[in-house]
Amino acid sequence: MPKRILQGTVTSDQNAQTVTVLVERRFKHPLLQKTVRKSKKYRAHDENDTFKVGDTVRIQECAPKSKTKRWEVITA
């Protein structure tokens, strides 16, 4: 099974080797046919602390790195 890849914006980089990424998805409501925006935050592993707040990054699923980290940053 391929690993999921998501794109989002870095909202926090205060922790060592970790960034918080806000991923927004848009879909059409099944009944109302209105476009709905939902967002979710993921904590991702950033080995060299290269990404800062506001950067657009791509994250990929990985084996658990810590209690909350199950994603890693692959590119900007």
Secondary structure, DSSP 8 states (H G I E B T S, - for coil): ----EEEEEEEE--STTEEEEEEEEEEE-TTT--EEEEEEEEEEE-TT----TT-EEEEEE-S--SSS--EEEEE-
